[in-house]
């Protein structure tokens, strides 16, 4: 089992370095993606098309990072043939970069909506919800990455639990915006752009939850994705108790 103090140590110092390197590359990519989400939300609520353009430009860099980290994982699998916790680390990183790349894609979609809304000029209803849910999912991404950095199953579980809250907030916002569009049909085009931005934020929360699931798999070797929330809590409590 992996604990918060770090990963398994090997006789081969070179292997240790390779494992630590791909983990640091994942966290660096995660930091850039987190900034991308934050900037995309700010671009939308501030009608800042310049900032939105920067978010879209970074997307190519994110895609390249995913490709490079995936190649590093494949090389380690081929050359080192890792087993047990080392294999789980490489698999978890390989899968997490896919979720990070998709978070970047969703941030780029929000930036696209930001540009469209800034061109329309008038700020529609829904910006409060975008800012609110945007901050929530940005924190989910941050906590998912922190749990990966610290091998922290408890923090990873909190991300999984919080995703349910974000889903409820998203559905509430949709109902309010649908009512607003019915009351003011002239707002439909603008508010639809906000709804699509909210949809992207909800998906970002889902990808952060996926990364948190992978952290728990990494630490324990248990796939909790299809368990009910209570079962997930029990599994994580077992992990925490096993660390003490």
C-alpha positions in Angstrom: 0.0 0.0 0.0 1.2 3.5 -0.8 1.0 6.0 2.1 1.2 9.8 2.5 5.0 9.7 3.1 5.6 8.7 -0.6 5.9 5.9 -3.1 7.7 2.6 -2.9 11.5 3.0 -3.0 13.6 0.8 -5.3 17.1 -0.4 -5.5 17.3 1.3 -8.9 17.6 5.0 -8.2 16.9 5.6 -11.9 13.5 3.9 -11.7 12.7 6.1 -8.7 13.6 9.2 -10.7 11.5 8.1 -13.7 8.4 7.5 -11.5 8.8 10.8 -9.7 9.3 12.6 -13.0 6.1 11.4 -14.6 4.2 12.3 -11.4 5.7 15.8 -11.4 4.8 16.2 -15.1 1.2 15.2 -14.3 1.0 17.8 -11.5 2.5 20.5 -13.7 0.0 19.7 -16.4 -2.7 19.8 -13.7 -1.6 23.2 -12.5 -1.8 24.6 -16.0 -5.3 23.1 -16.5 -6.5 24.5 -13.2 -5.4 28.0 -14.3 -7.1 27.4 -17.6 -10.4 26.8 -15.9 -10.1 29.8 -13.6 -9.2 32.1 -16.6 -12.0 30.7 -18.7 -14.6 31.5 -16.0 -13.1 35.0 -15.5 -13.1 35.6 -19.2 -16.8 34.8 -19.4 -18.0 36.8 -16.4 -15.8 39.8 -17.2 -16.5 39.7 -21.0 -12.8 39.6 -21.5 -12.3 38.2 -25.1 -8.5 38.7 -24.8 -8.3 36.4 -21.8 -10.6 33.9 -23.5 -8.2 33.9 -26.5 -5.3 33.0 -24.1 -7.2 30.1 -22.7 -7.8 28.8 -26.2 -4.1 29.2 -27.2 -3.0 27.1 -24.1 -5.1 24.2 -25.3 -2.4 23.1 -27.8 0.1 23.1 -25.0 -2.2 20.9 -22.8 -2.6 18.5 -25.7 1.1 18.2 -26.2 1.7 17.6 -22.4 -0.9 14.8 -22.5 0.9 13.2 -25.4 4.3 13.5 -23.8 3.3 12.1 -20.5 1.5 9.2 -22.1 4.6 8.4 -24.1 6.6 8.4 -20.8 4.2 6.0 -19.3 4.4 3.6 -22.2 8.2 3.7 -22.1 8.2 2.9 -18.4 5.7 0.0 -18.9 7.9 -1.4 -21.8 11.3 -1.0 -20.1 10.6 -1.5 -16.4 7.5 -3.8 -16.5 6.4 -2.5 -13.1 4.3 -4.5 -10.8 1.9 -3.9 -7.8 1.9 -0.2 -6.6 4.3 0.9 -9.3 2.0 -0.4 -12.0 -0.9 1.3 -10.4 1.0 4.6 -10.3 1.8 4.5 -14.0 -1.8 3.4 -14.9 -3.3 6.1 -12.7 -1.1 8.8 -14.3 -1.8 7.6 -17.8 -5.6 7.7 -17.1 -5.5 11.0 -15.2 -3.8 12.9 -18.0 -6.8 12.0 -20.2 -9.2 13.6 -17.7 -6.9 16.6 -17.4 -6.8 17.0 -21.2 -10.6 16.8 -21.3 -10.9 19.5 -18.5 -8.7 21.6 -20.8 -11.1 21.0 -23.7 -14.1 22.1 -21.5 -12.2 25.2 -20.4 -11.6 26.0 -24.1 -15.4 25.6 -24.8 -16.2 28.1 -22.0 -13.6 30.5 -23.5 -15.4 30.2 -26.9 -18.7 31.0 -25.2 -17.0 34.0 -23.5 -16.0 35.4 -26.8 -19.5 35.0 -28.3 -21.0 36.7 -25.2 -18.5 39.5 -25.2 -19.4 40.2 -28.9 -23.2 40.3 -28.0 -22.4 43.0 -25.4 -25.2 42.7 -22.9 -24.4 40.6 -19.8 -27.1 37.9 -19.5 -28.5 36.3 -16.4 -26.5 33.4 -15.1 -23.1 35.0 -14.5 -23.4 34.6 -10.7 -24.0 30.9 -11.2 -21.1 30.6 -13.6 -18.8 32.3 -11.1 -20.1 30.2 -8.2 -20.0 26.8 -9.8 -16.7 27.7 -11.6 -15.0 28.3 -8.2 -16.4 25.0 -6.9 -15.1 22.9 -9.8 -11.7 24.7 -9.8 -11.4 23.7 -6.1 -12.3 20.1 -7.0 -9.5 20.0 -9.6 -7.1 21.5 -7.1 -8.0 19.1 -4.4 -7.9 16.1 -6.8 -4.4 17.1 -7.8 -3.4 17.7 -4.1 -4.7 14.3 -3.2 -2.5 12.8 -6.0 0.5 14.7 -4.8 0.1 13.6 -1.1 -1.4 10.2 -1.7 -4.3 11.4 0.4 -7.4 9.1 0.1 -9.5 11.2 2.5 -9.1 14.3 0.4 -9.8 12.3 -2.8 -13.0 11.1 -1.2 -14.1 14.6 -0.4 -13.7 15.5 -4.1 -16.0 12.5 -5.0 -18.6 13.6 -2.4 -18.5 17.2 -3.5 -19.3 16.3 -7.1 -22.8 15.4 -6.0 -23.2 18.9 -4.6 -22.0 20.5 -7.8 -24.5 18.4 -9.8 -27.3 19.7 -7.6 -26.2 23.3 -8.0 -26.0 22.8 -11.8 -29.5 21.4 -12.0 -30.8 24.3 -9.9 -29.1 26.9 -12.1 -30.6 25.2 -15.2 -34.1 25.4 -13.8 -33.7 29.1 -12.9 -32.3 30.0 -16.4 -35.0 28.0 -18.2 -37.6 30.0 -16.3 -35.9 33.3 -17.2 -35.8 32.4 -20.9 -39.5 31.7 -20.8 -40.2 35.0 -19.2 -37.9 36.9 -21.6 -37.6 35.1 -25.0 -35.2 37.9 -26.3 -32.6 36.5 -23.8 -32.7 32.9 -25.2 -29.6 33.2 -27.4 -27.4 34.8 -24.7 -28.6 32.6 -21.9 -28.1 29.4 -23.9 -24.4 30.3 -24.1 -24.3 30.6 -20.4 -26.1 27.2 -20.1 -23.5 25.6 -22.3 -20.7 27.1 -20.2 -22.4 25.7 -17.0 -22.5 22.3 -18.8 -18.8 22.4 -19.4 -18.2 23.3 -15.7 -20.3 20.3 -14.6 -18.2 18.0 -16.8 -15.0 19.5 -15.4 -16.3 18.4 -11.9 -16.9 14.9 -13.3 -13.3 14.7 -14.6 -12.0 15.9 -11.2 -14.0 13.2 -9.6 -12.5 10.6 -12.0 -9.0 11.7 -10.9 -10.0 11.3 -7.3 -11.2 7.8 -8.0 -7.8 7.0 -9.5 -6.0 8.3 -6.4 -8.0 5.8 -4.3 -7.2 3.1 -6.8 -3.5 4.0 -6.7 -3.4 3.9 -2.9 -5.4 0.8 -2.3 -5.7 -1.0 -5.6 -9.5 -0.9 -5.3 -11.8 0.4 -8.1 -14.6 2.3 -6.3 -16.1 4.0 -9.4 -19.3 1.9 -9.4 -19.8 1.8 -5.7 -22.5 3.7 -3.9 -21.3 6.7 -1.9 -21.6 4.9 1.5 -19.5 2.0 0.2 -16.9 4.5 -1.1 -16.7 6.1 2.4 -16.2 2.7 4.0 -13.4 1.8 1.6 -11.6 5.0 2.3 -12.0 4.6 6.0 -10.3 1.2 5.7 -7.5 2.8 3.8 -7.0 5.5 6.4 -7.1 3.0 9.3 -4.5 0.9 7.4 -2.2 3.9 7.3 -2.1 4.2 11.1 
